[in-house]
Amino acid sequence: MRFIYTKTFFRAFVLFVAVAGFIILDATGFLGFIKAGFNKTYGAATYRTASAASGVRQIFATIFTIKNLAKDNASLNQKINELSFENARLQSAKVENSALRKALNFQEDSELDLIPAEVIMADPTGFSQLISIDKGANDGVRENAAVIASPGLLVGKITKVSGSNSEATLITDPKILVNAVVAESAARGLVSGEHGLGLIFGLVTQNEVIKVQDRVVTSGLSGDFPQGLLIGEISSVRSNSSQLFQEAFISPAADLKHLNFVFVIK
């Protein structure tokens, strides 16, 4: 009888009553409402949790996709840059080969004794009116020899020679003076450089006829430059009847800023 009054008995009794109560409630159907409410609440919570987890997975999947796309885009850009570089190199080689073929054809057709040379250094700013070529005394180059570009365009003259290369001063340098004649009217004068800005055709008497687009060529009087080399074309004329001489400005026939191949006249 003492067992009835113990804590163990009391706990077992309470558990029995609770189990019996759940059985009775379930049998009467009342427990179904509680289970339905629990399932509804638990299901909604489970759905929200699953939706949140799916959203997080979707965010991470999007991040990884963007990262992969950025990596692929960087790789494609690198390939595009490489192809652009290769295309530019091929185009440059094509232009250079074309210029070389024209130069060689000019050398074959020209009656002048020419030494072909490649320009190895030039000032792209035009501040220095000098170029260096890959031919020198060992190749027969001499000082004061005329330098031309195909087809017979005057470039300048050799001013410094070493064994394997030389230095030429362009006709746009004021130190270079060229005796010249106008092809259309035979007007004579002296061509000098204007510090890389162009050429001046001076010492032309007022009775000579010169006009825009007239071609100016070497006269051959000085001996430094053979007769008939094209210097350029008259771009403007400045004349004043009160002065003894008239003056004209000449645009050089040779593209002096983009010289690749030239010829030295022996």
C-alpha positions as CSV (number, residue, x, y, z in Angstrom):
1,M,0.0,0.0,0.0
2,R,2.9,2.3,0.6
3,F,3.7,2.1,-3.2
4,I,0.5,4.0,-3.9
5,Y,1.8,7.0,-2.1
6,T,5.2,7.1,-3.7
7,K,6.3,9.6,-6.4
8,T,6.8,6.8,-8.9
9,F,3.3,5.7,-8.6
10,F,2.0,9.2,-8.9
11,R,4.0,9.8,-12.1
12,A,2.9,6.5,-13.6
13,F,-0.7,7.4,-12.8
14,V,-0.5,10.8,-14.4
15,L,1.1,9.3,-17.5
16,F,-1.7,6.6,-17.6
17,V,-4.4,9.3,-17.3
18,A,-2.8,11.4,-20.0
19,V,-2.6,8.4,-22.4
20,A,-6.1,7.4,-21.6
21,G,-7.3,11.0,-22.2
22,F,-5.6,11.1,-25.7
23,I,-7.2,7.8,-26.5
24,I,-10.6,9.0,-25.6
25,L,-10.2,12.3,-27.4
26,D,-9.0,10.5,-30.5
27,A,-11.9,8.1,-30.3
28,T,-14.4,10.9,-30.1
29,G,-12.8,12.7,-33.0
30,F,-11.9,15.8,-31.0
31,L,-8.1,15.1,-31.4
32,G,-8.5,15.3,-35.2
33,F,-9.0,19.0,-35.0
34,I,-5.9,19.4,-33.0
35,K,-3.9,17.2,-35.4
36,A,-5.3,19.1,-38.4
37,G,-4.3,22.4,-36.9
38,F,-0.8,21.1,-36.0
39,N,-0.4,19.7,-39.5
40,K,-1.5,23.0,-41.1
41,T,0.8,25.1,-38.9
42,Y,3.7,22.7,-39.3
43,G,3.1,22.4,-43.1
44,A,3.0,26.1,-43.6
45,A,6.2,26.5,-41.6
46,T,7.8,23.7,-43.5
47,Y,6.8,25.2,-46.8
48,R,8.2,28.6,-45.9
49,T,11.4,27.0,-44.7
50,A,11.7,25.0,-48.0
51,S,10.9,28.1,-50.0
52,A,13.5,30.2,-48.2
53,A,16.1,27.4,-48.7
54,S,15.2,27.2,-52.4
55,G,15.5,31.0,-52.7
56,V,19.0,30.9,-51.1
57,R,20.0,28.0,-53.4
58,Q,18.8,30.1,-56.4
59,I,20.8,33.1,-55.2
60,F,24.0,31.1,-54.9
61,A,23.3,29.4,-58.2
62,T,22.9,32.9,-59.9
63,I,26.1,34.1,-58.3
64,F,28.1,31.1,-59.5
65,T,26.5,31.5,-63.0
66,I,27.5,35.2,-63.1
67,K,31.0,34.4,-62.0
68,N,31.3,31.7,-64.7
69,L,29.9,34.1,-67.3
70,A,32.4,36.8,-66.3
71,K,35.2,34.3,-66.6
72,D,34.1,33.1,-70.0
73,N,33.7,36.8,-71.1
74,A,37.2,37.6,-70.0
75,S,38.5,34.6,-71.9
76,L,36.6,35.6,-75.0
77,N,37.9,39.2,-74.8
78,Q,41.4,38.0,-74.5
79,K,40.9,35.8,-77.6
80,I,39.4,38.8,-79.5
81,N,42.4,41.0,-78.5
82,E,44.8,38.3,-79.6
83,L,43.0,38.0,-83.0
84,S,43.0,41.8,-83.4
85,F,46.7,41.9,-82.7
86,E,47.4,39.2,-85.2
87,N,45.1,40.8,-87.8
88,A,46.9,44.2,-87.4
89,R,50.3,42.4,-87.7
90,L,49.2,40.7,-90.9
91,Q,47.9,43.9,-92.3
92,S,51.1,45.7,-91.5
93,A,53.1,43.0,-93.1
94,K,50.9,43.2,-96.2
95,V,51.4,46.9,-96.5
96,E,55.1,46.5,-96.0
97,N,55.4,43.8,-98.6
98,S,53.4,45.9,-101.1
99,A,55.7,48.9,-100.5
100,L,58.7,46.6,-100.9
101,R,57.5,45.2,-104.2
102,K,56.8,48.7,-105.5
103,A,60.3,49.8,-104.5
104,L,61.9,46.8,-106.1
105,N,60.0,47.4,-109.3
106,F,61.1,51.0,-109.3
107,Q,64.7,50.0,-108.9
108,E,64.5,47.6,-111.8
109,D,62.8,50.3,-114.1
110,S,65.0,53.2,-113.0
111,E,68.0,54.3,-115.1
112,L,69.7,55.6,-111.9
113,D,72.3,53.5,-110.1
114,L,70.5,52.9,-106.8
115,I,71.2,51.4,-103.4
116,P,68.0,50.2,-101.8
117,A,67.8,50.8,-98.0
118,E,65.3,50.4,-95.2
119,V,64.6,53.2,-92.8
120,I,65.5,52.0,-89.3
121,M,64.9,55.2,-87.3
122,A,62.8,58.3,-87.8
123,D,61.3,61.0,-85.6
124,P,57.5,60.7,-85.9
125,T,57.0,64.1,-84.4
126,G,58.8,65.8,-87.2
127,F,60.9,67.8,-84.8
128,S,64.1,66.3,-86.1
129,Q,64.5,66.2,-89.9
130,L,66.7,63.1,-89.8
131,I,66.3,59.5,-90.7
132,S,68.7,56.5,-90.3
133,I,69.0,53.8,-92.9
134,D,70.5,50.3,-92.8
135,K,73.1,50.9,-95.6
136,G,76.5,52.6,-95.1
137,A,80.0,52.9,-96.6
138,N,80.3,49.1,-96.9
139,D,77.4,49.2,-99.3
140,G,78.8,52.1,-101.4
141,V,76.9,55.0,-99.7
142,R,78.7,58.3,-99.7
143,E,78.0,61.7,-98.1
144,N,75.9,64.2,-100.0
145,A,74.3,61.4,-102.1
146,A,70.7,62.1,-102.9
147,V,68.0,60.0,-101.2
148,I,64.8,59.3,-103.0
149,A,61.6,57.2,-102.6
150,S,59.8,55.4,-105.4
151,P,58.9,56.6,-108.0
152,G,61.6,59.2,-108.1
153,L,60.5,61.4,-105.2
154,L,63.2,63.5,-103.5
155,V,63.6,62.7,-99.8
156,G,66.8,64.3,-98.8
157,K,70.6,63.7,-98.9
158,I,73.1,61.7,-96.9
159,T,74.8,63.8,-94.2
160,K,76.6,61.1,-92.1
161,V,78.0,57.7,-93.1
162,S,79.3,54.8,-91.0
163,G,80.3,51.3,-92.0
164,S,76.9,49.6,-91.9
165,N,74.3,52.5,-91.7
166,S,73.9,56.1,-92.6
167,E,72.0,59.3,-91.6
168,A,70.0,61.4,-94.1
169,T,68.7,64.9,-93.7
170,L,65.2,65.5,-95.1
171,I,64.5,68.2,-97.6
172,T,62.2,69.9,-95.0
173,D,65.3,70.9,-93.1
174,P,66.4,74.5,-93.7
175,K,70.0,73.4,-94.2
176,I,69.1,71.5,-97.4
177,L,68.9,73.7,-100.5
178,V,67.8,72.4,-103.8
179,N,68.0,74.0,-107.2
180,A,64.6,73.5,-108.8
181,V,62.5,74.2,-111.8
182,V,58.7,74.3,-112.4
183,A,57.8,71.5,-114.9
184,E,54.9,73.4,-116.4
185,S,56.6,76.8,-117.0
186,A,60.4,76.2,-116.5
187,A,60.5,78.9,-113.8
188,R,63.6,78.4,-111.8
189,G,64.2,79.0,-108.1
190,L,65.7,77.6,-104.9
191,V,63.8,75.1,-102.6
192,S,64.5,75.1,-98.9
193,G,63.0,73.4,-95.9
194,E,60.7,75.1,-93.4
195,H,61.6,73.2,-90.2
196,G,59.4,70.2,-91.0
197,L,56.3,72.3,-91.9
198,G,56.8,72.1,-95.7
199,L,59.0,73.6,-98.4
200,I,59.5,77.2,-99.7
201,F,60.3,77.9,-103.4
202,G,62.1,81.1,-103.4
203,L,64.3,83.4,-105.6
204,V,61.7,83.1,-108.4
205,T,61.8,86.4,-110.4
206,Q,58.6,88.3,-110.8
207,N,58.5,87.7,-114.6
208,E,58.3,83.9,-114.1
209,V,54.8,82.3,-114.2
210,I,54.1,79.9,-111.3
211,K,50.7,78.8,-110.1
212,V,49.0,76.4,-107.6
213,Q,49.3,72.7,-108.5
214,D,52.4,73.2,-110.6
215,R,55.0,70.5,-110.2
216,V,58.5,71.4,-109.0
217,V,61.4,69.1,-109.9
218,T,65.2,69.2,-109.4
219,S,67.1,71.2,-112.0
220,G,70.4,69.3,-111.6
221,L,72.4,72.6,-111.5
222,S,74.0,72.1,-108.1
223,G,75.2,68.6,-108.8
224,D,74.0,67.2,-105.5
225,F,70.7,66.1,-106.9
226,P,70.1,64.6,-110.4
227,Q,67.8,66.4,-112.8
228,G,64.1,65.5,-112.9
229,L,63.4,64.3,-109.3
230,L,60.0,65.3,-108.2
231,I,60.1,67.6,-105.1
232,G,56.5,68.4,-104.7
233,E,53.5,70.5,-105.8
234,I,52.9,74.2,-105.3
235,S,50.2,74.8,-102.8
236,S,50.1,78.6,-102.6
237,V,51.9,81.6,-104.2
238,R,53.0,84.8,-102.5
239,S,53.8,87.6,-104.9
240,N,54.3,91.3,-104.5
241,S,55.1,93.6,-107.5
242,S,57.2,95.8,-105.3
243,Q,59.6,93.0,-104.6
244,L,62.2,91.5,-106.9
245,F,61.3,87.9,-106.2
246,Q,58.1,86.0,-105.7
247,E,57.7,83.0,-103.4
248,A,55.7,79.8,-103.3
249,F,54.9,77.1,-100.8
250,I,55.4,73.4,-101.8
251,S,53.8,70.3,-100.4
252,P,56.4,67.5,-100.5
253,A,55.6,64.7,-103.0
254,A,57.1,62.0,-100.7
255,D,55.4,61.1,-97.4
256,L,58.3,62.1,-95.3
257,K,56.7,61.0,-92.0
258,H,56.0,57.4,-93.1
259,L,59.2,56.4,-94.9
260,N,59.9,52.6,-94.9
261,F,62.1,52.0,-98.0
262,V,64.3,54.5,-99.7
263,F,67.1,54.5,-102.4
264,V,70.5,56.2,-102.3
265,I,71.7,57.4,-105.6
266,K,75.4,56.4,-106.2
